């Protein structure tokens, strides 16, 4: 079903012969996604063998339900929604989603982010428009975010329970296509973020350099900080050469 106010799409769900309305379907999907996120902790249902087995089984069944609700046959409904252009109340919803996405990030997935901010600090940061472009990745609801800095560095973050569904790859391609004036795009990848490194390599990014953080005692060597990869934007529009005057 489609919400007439904002065009969002939710599944048609019937329980015991009663068809849920749009808000009820959205609430059910959100509750399932939140439960899946809680089950990322293997001890969420108990610190014994039975509890861990229940976590695995619940996650499998919940993912089946998500596939029924969301569907995986098409990616055509994937959309990039600007964080900067959204109106209230969508703005507050997206700011909260970005905050939850930040909380879910593992230490090795972050480079600049080291300390979790307070929520009001987070909102202030978002509204300061720190990036050239910043989008919510939406597939029948928010599933992640993607941004492009003023230095043409890309950052992609997908909800943990939605990873592996090609949302990041599709969003990256859409961002490249939406940036025809940007010839080269960079990705800064944390030293231990092997999953992100594999993603960008598979998407055609090439290594630019390796950055090290200086040791506090100024000794030689330093600690590996990040890898920097780059790709030439296949959608770039090169400026036409000026015609020679006769």
N, C-alpha and C positions, 0 to 999 in steps of 0.2 A: 504494500500500500504506500501511497505517496502523501506526505504532509502538504496541504495546499498553501501553507504560509511560507515555508522555506524550501520546499521541494525535496526534502530528505525522504529516503525510501526505507521502509521497514518491512519485514516479512509478514505475510498473512498467517496468523497463528490462531488455532482454535483449540480450546481446552474444555473437554466434557460438553461439546456442542456449543460452547459460547465463543464467539469470535472476538478476539482482543482488539481494542482500538489502537490507534497509532501510539499514544503515550504508553499504554500498557505493554505493547510489543517492544518499544524502546527500553522500558524499564526492565523487562525480562532479559533482554539481550545484555544490558549493562550489568545486571546482577550476575549473570553467567560469566561475563568477562572478568568481573571483580573477584568472583570465587576462583576462577582459573589463576588469577594473579596471586591470590593467597596460597594456592596449592603449589606455587613455585618453591615454597619451603617444604622439603621432604618430610618434615616432622609436624606438619600442620594439623594432622589428625591423630597424633600420638607418636611418641618416640620409640615405639617398639616395632617389631616386624609386621604385625597386623596393620598398624597405623600407616606405615610407609606403603604397604601393598594397597590399602584403600586409597591413598593419594594417587597412585598410578592408575588405578581403575577409574576413579572419579574423573581424572584428567582425560583419559581416553574417551569416556562417555560424553563429557562436556564438549570435547572437541568435535565429536560426531554431531552433537546438537548444533554447535556453532556452524558447522558446514551446512546443515540443513537450513539454518536461519539465514546465513550470509550467502551461501552458494559460492562455488569456486569455478564455475564454467566460464565466466567472463570477467575481464578486468576493465570493461568499458565504462563502468560506473565509478571508477576511481577518480577522485578529483583533488586538486590542490586549492585550498581555501586560504587566502591571505590572512595572517594573524593581525595585520595592521588595518584591514578594511572591514572587519566584521563589526556588526552593530550589537548593542546590548539587546537581549541577554546573551546572545551567542558569544560575545567577547568574554564574558565572565566564565562561561562554560569552557572555552578554549584555553583561557589562562589557567583554570584549574586542571585541565587535561595536561597541559605542558608542565605544570608543577608536579603532578603525579608521575609523569614520564621522567622527570629529572630525579625524583626520589627513587625510582626503580633502577636507575643507572648504577652499574657496578663500578668500583674504583678504577679498574683497568680500562674502562670504556671512556673515561674522561681525561682531558688534558688540562684545560684551563679551569674546569670546575673541580674544586677540592673540598669545599665546605657547603653543606646544604643551607641555602638562605631561608630567612623567614618568608612567609607567604607574601606579605606586603612588599618586601624587597624584590621578590620575584615579579610581582605585578608591575612595580615601578620599572624594572629592567625591561620587561616585555613592551611596555608602553613608550619606552624611550626609543624604540625602533633601532636596535643596535646593529641589525644586519641589513644588507641591501634588499634581500627578499627573505621572507619567513612564512612558511606555509604549514597548515595542518594537512596531513595526508588523510583523506576521508574516503572510506569505503563503506557506505551505509552506516556512517558514524566514524568518529576519529579513531585511527589506528596507529598514527605516528606523526612525526614532523620532519621537515627538511628545510634547511636555510642555506643562503649564499651570502658570505660576508662581503664587505667592501674590498677585501683583498682577493675576492673570487675563490674563497675556500668553501667547500660544501660540507655540511653536516647532516647526517640522516639518523634518526632514532625511531625504532618501531617497537610498539608494545611487545613485551616478551612472549606473550601467548599468541601473537600474530606474526612472529618471525618465521621465516621459511616459506612464506606464501607469495613471494615476489613483489610485495608492496614497495619495498625500497628500490628495487630495480626499475619498476614502472615509474615511480616518482622521480628518480634520478633522470630518466629519459625525458620526462615531461619538463623538468627544470632546465635541462640542456636545450630543449626545443624552445623554451620560453626565454632563453638568453642568447639570441642570435648575435648580439653585439659583444659577447664575451668569448674570446678565442681560446683561452686556456683556463681550465678549472682545476683546482688543487684539492687534495684531501689530506688532512693531518691525522695520522693514525697512531694511537697510543702504542707504546713499545710491546705491550702484552695483549693487545686486542687482536688476536689471530683471526677471529671471525670477520672483523671489519677489513682486515688486510686482504683476506681471501676474496671478500665481496668486491673490493675495488679492483683487484688484479683481474678477476673474472670479467669485470666490466670494461677492461681495456686500459686501466690506468697504469702508467709507467713510473718507476721510482725516480724521483728528482734528487733527493738527498736524505741523509739521516742526521737528525739533530741530537746533540748531547747536552745535558745539564752539567755545568761546571761543578766540581767537587767543592765542598765548603772550605776545605783547607788549601784550595788552589793547586792541588796536585794534578798531574797529567791524567788524561783519560776521560774521566767524567762518567756520568750515568746516562744510559740510553733513555732519551726522552720521548722521541716520536719519529715515525717515518713520514716523509712528505712525498706524495704521489701526484701525478698530473695526467690530464687527458686533453687532447685538442677537441674542442666542441665540434661535432660533425654537422651541427646546424648553424655554424657561424656564417654570417654574411660578410664577405670580404668587401672593402670599399673599392669601387670601380676606379680604374686609373683615369686620370683626367685626359681628355682628348687633346692631342697636340694641335696647337694653333698653326694654321698654314701660313 
